[in-house]
């Protein structure tokens, strides 16, 4: 068994000229968010993966930031092989590595689990599907049928012992191009085992592929909305964190974590959309490890649970209830931070504020309340 962390590489350095999109296809929207964001969320949210690294093309930094957020990346090369090599050079002491093409955005967790299990007994593993169509040789006319009982369609992610795939890349003839990394591992005499793939991993290349994928995905999803509510007391000597932003104020919110009522309310709303309890279920205040914790990790956890169930976060609406401080000057920063934490666009985040007309505990400036509603799409 390999030691060291398990790292996923998302290869996303191409230009996607065949997709018909004005953007490189990995950044083009599909099923509610950028293609690459789907793949990143699936890998980052899987408990068996410790780190995700994206390999992008030179000049694509702003596109990555706009579609996925502040995530780890390296710049790739002119070919896929060179891009993978750049990623392998950046993963340090990894024990296992999954290499995934961004053009396959919908990655079931079960496929990841089968790949990781296969690496316990092999240096490489790939997901495959059997060939269903009749295959035949051909030219001007139809030729002989090719037996398909031992033919398979190979998908990604492809999983490897990190040292083995590095050796394979180091040994490869740089004047030749490989169709995938499994071919390179086999070239140095190592076995690659096959695990069951998934039709959700179909590669998206042409304009028709986008339309077909949208048509396939959307009818299987249903919309759900859920609310979240949180309150924390204002106290002297505490920092005031709201929406993941540190706000200058004479008092801050008191709680077991950083007491960010905005992020807590959104977290509860997201958990509600999949019936996963509340924030206290996952991060109990009785547990000392969460004392003073940054609430963004709670929100990222809730988002990863939604995505692990195949969900898509469509919209977040937050209302803060307080007499002071004024929220308006900080609204843009809060929207940007919430969007980055959830890996969604800022336009999918609404932040509002109101007072309680000096009534109740918020009116007396004893505390701040937050109410959120989240809308997601999940498999029916």
N, C-alpha and C positions, 0 to 999 in steps of 0.2 A: 504494500500500500504506500502511496506517495505521501510524504510529509510536506508541510507548508500550506499556505492559504490556497483556496480555489479562486481563480480570477477569470472573469469573462472579458473577452475582447469583442467589441462590436466593430466590424469593418465597414466604414461609412465614408470612404475617401473618394468615391466615384462621382462622375458628373451626371449620370443618368440620362444621357441624351436620347435614349430610345423611349423614355417614358412620356414624352410630349409635354412635360411640365416646364414652366419657366424656372422652377427651382430644381436643384439636384434632387432626384426622386426620394432620397432618404429623408429629406426635410419637407416633402410635400405632404399635405394633410390627407388622412384616410381614417374613416370611422371616428371622426371627432378630434384627432390630434395628429401631430407629425408622425410619419412612419417610424422614424428612429426612436421617438419617445415611447412608442408601444414596446419595442424591443428592450429598451433600457429599463423601463419599469418592470417588465417581466423578469429580467435577470437580477436587477437590484433588489427586487422584493422576494427573491427565493432564498430561503434560509440556508441552503447549501452553498451559496456563493458569497464570498467575503468582500469582493471588490469588483467594480465594473470600470473598464477603460475603453473609451471610444477612440477609434482611429479615423481622423477626418483629413480632408484635403487642405492644402495651404489656402488661406483666405476664407475658410468656412467657419472660423471661430464665432463670429457674430450670429450666424445661422444656428449653430449648435446652442448657443446661449439663449437665443430667442425661443427655440422649440423644446429644449430639454432642461435648460437652466444651467447653473454653475456645477458642471460635472467634470470629472477628470478626463483629459484627452491628450493625445499626441498627434503629431502631423505624420501622415503616411507618405507613400511613395507614388511613383508613376503607374505601378501595377498592383494588383491585389497581393501578390506574393511579397512585394516590397513593403506594402502597408502592414501585412501581418508581421513581417520581420521587425518593423518599427515598434509594433505593439509588444512583441515578445521581448524586445530589448528593454522595455520600460516596466516590466512586471516584477522585477526583483526576484526574491526567493520563493516564487510560487511553486506549489506542489503539483497542482493540476490547472489546466487552462481550457476554457471553452471558447472556441472561435466561431463567431456568428455573423452572418451577413445581415446588414440592416434592411435589405430588401425582403426579408422574411419577418414581418413585424409581429405576427401573432404567435407567440411562443408558449405552448402549454407547459405548466409546471411539471406534469407527469413525464414529459420527454426529458427535461433536465434531470429528474430523479433517475430515470433509466440509464442515462449516460453516466452519471456519477457512480451509480452502482456498478456499471460495467467496468469502470476504471479500477475497481478493486482487484481485478484479475487480468487486465490487459493494458497495454500502453496507449491504446487508442480505441475510440468508439464513435460510431456515426449513426444517426437516425435514418432509416430507409423505409420506403413504401414499395410494395410490389408493382410491377407494370401490368396494368389492366388491358391496355389496347393491344390489338394484333400488331406485330412488328414485321416488316418485310423489307428486303432489299429492293432497290429501284433505280431506274434511270429514266429512259423515255417511256418505259412501261413497267408495270408492277412485276417485281421479281419474287424470289423465294421467300417464304415466311421464316422468320428467325424465332427459334424456340425462346419463350419468355419465362420459363419456370425458374431459371436461375438469374434473371435480370431484375435489378432493383433501381429505384430512383433514390439518389443520395441527397439528403437535406443537410441543413445546419440547424443548431450548433454542432460542431464536431469537437469531441472532447479528447484530451491527451494528457499523458504525464508530461509536465512542463519540460523536463530535461530531454525527453525523447523527441518532442517536436522541435526543440531548439537544435538538436543534433541533425534532424532531418533538413531543416532550413540551411544549416551551415554546410551540409553536404551536397545540396542541390546545385545543379549546373545553372549558373546565373544567366546563361544564354537561352535557356528554355523556360517556358511558363507552365506552371502546374494548374490544373483545373480546380484542385482543392488541396487542402493540407493533408487529408488522409492518403492521397496518392504519394505525397512526399514521404510520409512515414513508412509506407510500404516499400518505397524505393531503397530504404536502408535495412530492409529485411525484417521489419517489425509488423506484428499482426494488428489489424484493425477489426474489431468485432462490430456486428450490426445489432442495433436495437430497434424496436418498433417506432416509426416516425408518426407523423400526424398530418392530415390533410390541411390543417390550419397553417402549416408551415410552407404552403405554396409560395414560390418566389414571385414577386411583383416586378414586372419589367416594362410592359407595354401599356399604353393608355387603356386598352380593353381590360387589362388585369386590374386596374384601379376600380373600374366600373363593376367588374364581376365580384371583386372582394367586398365592395360596399353593398352590393345586392345580397351577397351571402351573409354578411355580418349583421346588418341592421334588423332584419326580421327576427333574428334570434335573441335580440336584446329588448329588455323592458325597462321603462323609466321608473326610478324610485326617488322619493325625496324624504328627508328626515331632518329634524331640528335638534339643536343643541343649545344649552343654556348654562352659563357659569357666572359666579359672583366671587369677588375677592375684596377683602378689607384694605383700605388705604392706611398706611402707617408711615411715620417718620423713620428715616434711616434706611428705607428700602428703595431699590431701583424700580422704575416704572417701565415694564415691557408690555407693549401692546402690538399684536400682529407681527411679532418677531422683530420689532423695532424698539430700541431704547429711546425713551422720550424724556427730555428734561422736565422735571417737576419737583415740587417741594416735598412730595411724598411718593411712595411706591406701593405696589400691591404685595400683600403678605400671603404666603402659602408655602406648602411643602416644596414645590418646585419653584420656578421663577414667577409663578402665579400669573402667567399671561392669559387673562380671561378670554381674549379674542381667539387665540389658538386652541384653548381648551374647548370653547364652544364649537368651533369648526371640527375639532377632533371627534367630539361626541356625535355631531351630526353625521359625519362620515361613517362612524361605527354603526350608527343607527340604520344607515341604508342597507347594510348587510346583516343586520340583527346580531352584531358582535358585542353587545353589552355597551359599557361606557368606559370613560378614561380610567376610572378607579379600578375597573376589572383588570385592565392591562398594566396599569402603573399605580398600584395601591399606595396611598400616602403613608401606610404603616411600614413600607419598605425603605430603609435608609438610603439605598442606592439612588433614589430619585430626589433626595433632598437637594434643593437648589438647581435641579436639572433644567436644561434648556428645553422649552416646550416644543420647539421645532421637531425634536425627535419623536414626540408623541404624535404629531401630525403626520410625519413621514411614515410612521408605523401604521397608522390608520389607512393612509393612502395605499400602502403596500398590501394590506389585507384586502382592500377593495379590488386592486388589480390582480391579486392572486386568484380571485374568483372570476376573473375575466371582465371586471367592471371598467367602465370609462367614466371619469369625473367630468361632468359637463359644466357645472356652474356652482359657485359658492357666493352666498349673500350673507353679509355680517352687519349687525347693528350694534354699536357701542352705546351704552346709556350712562352718561356722566355729565356733571356740571363743568368739570375741568379735568384735564387740560382740553384745549381746543384740538379736535382731531383733524380738521381740514388741512393744516400745514404738513401733516404726516401721512395723509391718505395715500399719496402716490407711492411712497416708500413701503407702506404696509401692503398695498396691492402687489407690488413687485416681489416682496418677500414671501407672501402667501403663495403667489403663483410659482415662485422658484421651489418652494418646499413641496408643492403638490405636482410639480412638473406640468403645469398648464399655463396657458397664456394669460397675461394680465387682464385682457378683456373678458376672461371667464371668472373674474373676481370682482365683486362689488363690496365696497365698504362704506357704511353710512354711520352717522352719529346723531343722537338726539339727547335732550335732557328730560328730566321728569318734572319740570316746572317747579323745582325746589321741594318736591314732595318725596317722602320716603327716605331710605338710607342713601340713595344716590343723590337725592336733592340736598341732603344735609352734608354731602361730600364725605360720607363715611366709607364709601366703596364704589366700585365700578362693576357694572353688569354687562354681559354680552349675550346676544342671541344670534344664532346662525341657522341657516337652512342650506343644505347641500342637495344637489340633484345629480344622480349618476344613472348610467345604463349598465345593467347587469344581465347575464344570460338568463333567459326565461326558465 
